[in-house]
Amino acid sequence: MDKIKAYQKDCWLRYKKAIGLPENYSYLYGNPVKVHVPVDTSTQGLMVVGAYPTAHFHTIDGVADVAVADHLYPFSSDKYFDGSRVRTVNSGVELEKYYLKPIGIQRDQCWITDLVKVFLFKKGHVARYCKIGWNDLQANRHHFNEFAEKSLGFLRDEIELARPKAILLLGLEVISTVLKCTETRARELISPQEIEQDVPVPGVFFALPHPGIVMRNSEGGFVWRKKLQEELIPAVRDYWKKRR
């Protein structure tokens, strides 16, 4: 078995226990929450690190946006019917439109992963479960930082396998965890400058805003899109052109 496949299998088998989640961690009706191992695993290209996976959401008993199942892989763009309409998982679309295409890189030249590799439930998700009579669930999104810290070993293993020329960190939580800084400092690090470090996670990094913030239909979203398009992506593109 090659090293990447061996890592994927090991991550799939060990991850939940490693971050302190039970093996039967599940959605509604016992549908298991899966471990999103990376499936885009190009080496010596760019690595993309998101925060954690999203999910498929259905309308159940008149309650919309009930989390029921995993999407297919990190930053996927799968379509599905949610009980009332056709929806698209937007993370893959946003990644390609606002990050990869402007850089001038194809998805198959990237190693794409999430720092925390399982879906996390917010209070709103739990409230929707309660509305349909399913009370055996607790929110755990607020434990992201704890799960992220316990996930750094898996990220180091992926970096060793991928040998990326640069690593794109998407969002304040990912930046602060990987670069060991406060979120205030993480915001300051979102700049055109590459960041190089050896420990605790080695690599050359670019700190970038999370796609969800970039996509907001607000003044803040406009400001971040402008900064991304005019300052941040050109810096990554120039770095990539020199080293590919």
C-alpha positions in Angstrom: 0.0 0.0 0.0 1.5 3.4 -0.9 2.0 6.0 1.8 -0.9 8.2 0.9 -3.4 5.4 0.9 -1.9 4.1 4.2 -2.4 7.6 5.7 -6.0 7.8 4.4 -6.9 4.5 6.0 -5.1 5.3 9.2 -6.9 8.7 9.5 -10.3 7.1 8.7 -9.8 4.5 11.5 -8.1 6.6 14.2 -9.3 10.2 13.8 -12.5 10.3 15.9 -10.8 8.6 18.9 -7.7 10.8 18.5 -9.7 14.0 19.0 -12.0 12.6 21.7 -15.2 11.7 19.8 -17.0 8.4 20.1 -16.9 6.0 17.2 -20.7 6.2 17.0 -20.7 10.0 16.6 -23.8 10.3 14.4 -26.4 12.4 12.6 -30.1 11.9 12.9 -31.4 8.3 13.1 -27.8 7.1 13.8 -26.4 8.0 10.4 -22.6 8.1 11.2 -20.6 11.3 10.8 -17.7 10.2 8.6 -14.1 11.3 8.7 -13.3 13.5 5.7 -9.9 12.2 4.7 -8.3 14.1 1.8 -9.1 12.7 -1.6 -7.4 15.5 -3.7 -3.8 14.5 -2.8 -1.5 16.0 -5.4 2.1 16.3 -4.2 4.6 19.2 -4.6 1.8 21.6 -5.4 -0.3 23.8 -3.2 -2.0 22.6 0.0 -5.4 24.1 1.0 -6.4 23.8 4.7 -10.0 24.6 5.6 -11.6 24.6 9.0 -14.1 21.6 9.1 -16.6 19.9 6.7 -20.1 21.1 6.0 -23.0 18.7 5.6 -26.1 17.9 3.6 -29.2 19.6 5.0 -32.8 18.3 4.5 -36.3 19.6 5.2 -37.9 17.2 7.7 -41.5 17.6 9.0 -41.5 21.1 7.8 -38.2 22.0 9.5 -35.6 23.3 7.0 -31.8 22.9 7.2 -31.7 19.8 9.3 -28.1 18.3 9.1 -28.6 14.7 8.1 -25.4 13.4 6.2 -21.9 14.2 5.1 -21.0 15.8 1.7 -18.6 13.8 -0.4 -15.1 15.1 0.3 -13.2 18.2 1.5 -14.4 21.3 -0.5 -16.8 19.3 -2.7 -19.5 20.7 -4.9 -22.1 17.9 -5.0 -25.7 18.6 -5.7 -28.6 16.9 -3.9 -32.4 17.3 -3.3 -33.1 18.4 0.3 -36.8 17.5 0.3 -37.9 20.9 -1.1 -35.3 22.0 -3.6 -32.0 21.1 -5.3 -29.0 22.4 -3.4 -25.3 22.6 -4.0 -22.5 22.2 -1.6 -20.9 25.6 -2.3 -17.5 25.1 -0.7 -15.9 23.6 -3.8 -17.4 26.2 -6.1 -16.2 29.0 -3.8 -12.7 27.5 -3.5 -12.2 27.3 -7.3 -13.8 30.6 -8.1 -12.2 32.8 -5.6 -8.9 31.0 -4.9 -7.7 28.4 -7.3 -8.6 29.8 -10.7 -7.3 33.3 -9.9 -4.0 31.8 -8.7 -3.9 29.8 -12.0 -3.8 26.4 -10.5 -6.1 23.3 -11.1 -7.7 21.4 -8.3 -5.8 18.3 -9.4 -2.5 20.2 -8.6 -3.6 20.6 -4.9 -3.7 18.7 -1.7 -7.1 19.8 -0.2 -7.9 19.0 3.4 -9.7 20.3 6.5 -8.0 20.8 9.9 -10.9 19.3 11.8 -12.1 16.4 9.7 -15.6 15.8 11.0 -18.8 17.9 10.8 -19.5 19.8 14.0 -22.9 20.7 15.3 -23.8 24.3 16.2 -26.6 25.2 18.7 -28.9 26.0 15.7 -28.4 22.5 14.3 -29.4 21.0 17.7 -32.4 23.3 17.9 -33.7 21.9 14.6 -33.2 18.4 15.8 -35.3 19.2 18.9 -38.1 20.6 16.7 -38.5 17.2 15.0 -38.4 15.3 18.3 -34.7 14.2 18.3 -33.2 15.3 21.6 -30.2 13.0 21.9 -27.6 15.5 20.5 -25.4 18.2 22.0 -23.6 21.1 20.2 -19.9 20.7 19.9 -18.9 23.5 17.4 -17.6 25.5 20.4 -15.0 22.8 21.0 -13.4 23.5 17.6 -10.1 24.8 19.1 -9.7 21.7 21.2 -10.4 19.4 18.2 -8.1 21.5 16.0 -5.2 21.2 18.4 -5.6 17.5 18.5 -5.7 17.4 14.7 -2.3 19.0 14.2 -0.5 15.7 14.1 -2.6 14.6 11.2 -1.9 17.8 9.4 1.8 17.4 9.9 1.6 13.9 8.5 -0.2 15.3 5.4 2.4 18.0 4.9 5.1 15.3 5.0 3.3 13.3 2.4 2.3 16.3 0.2 5.6 18.2 0.3 3.7 21.4 -0.8 5.4 24.4 -2.2 3.0 26.5 -0.1 0.1 26.0 2.2 -3.1 28.2 2.1 -4.7 28.6 5.6 -8.3 29.6 5.2 -9.9 31.5 8.1 -8.9 32.9 11.5 -9.4 29.6 13.4 -7.1 27.7 11.1 -4.5 30.4 10.9 -4.4 30.8 14.7 -4.2 27.1 15.4 -1.5 26.3 12.8 0.6 29.4 13.4 0.1 29.3 17.2 -1.2 32.9 17.6 -4.3 34.6 18.8 -7.2 35.3 16.4 -6.3 39.0 16.7 -2.8 38.3 15.5 -4.2 35.9 12.8 -6.2 38.7 11.4 -3.1 40.8 11.1 -1.3 37.9 9.3 -3.9 37.9 6.5 -1.6 39.8 4.2 0.4 39.3 0.9 3.4 38.1 2.8 4.3 34.4 2.9 5.0 33.0 6.4 7.6 30.3 7.0 8.0 28.3 10.2 9.5 25.0 11.3 7.4 24.2 14.4 4.8 23.1 15.5 3.7 22.7 11.9 6.4 23.2 9.2 5.9 24.9 5.9 5.5 28.1 3.9 2.1 29.5 4.6 -0.3 32.2 3.2 -3.0 33.4 5.6 -6.2 34.0 3.7 -9.8 34.8 4.7 -12.3 32.0 5.0 -14.5 31.5 1.9 -17.6 32.0 4.0 -16.5 35.5 4.9 -15.5 36.3 1.3 -19.0 35.3 0.1 -21.0 37.4 2.5 -23.4 39.8 0.9 -22.4 42.6 3.2 -20.0 45.6 3.4 -17.5 43.3 5.2 -17.8 40.7 2.5 -17.1 43.3 -0.2 -14.0 44.5 1.7 -12.6 41.0 2.0 -13.3 40.1 -1.6 -11.5 43.3 -2.7 -8.5 42.5 -0.5 -8.5 38.9 -1.7 -8.6 39.8 -5.4 -6.3 42.8 -5.3 -3.7 41.9 -2.7 -3.7 38.3 -1.4 -4.3 36.2 -4.5 -1.8 38.1 -6.6 0.9 37.4 -4.0 0.1 33.7 -3.9 0.0 33.6 -7.8 3.4 35.3 -8.0 4.9 32.8 -5.5 3.4 29.9 -7.3 4.6 31.0 -10.7 8.2 31.2 -9.4 8.2 27.8 -7.8 6.1 25.5 -10.0 
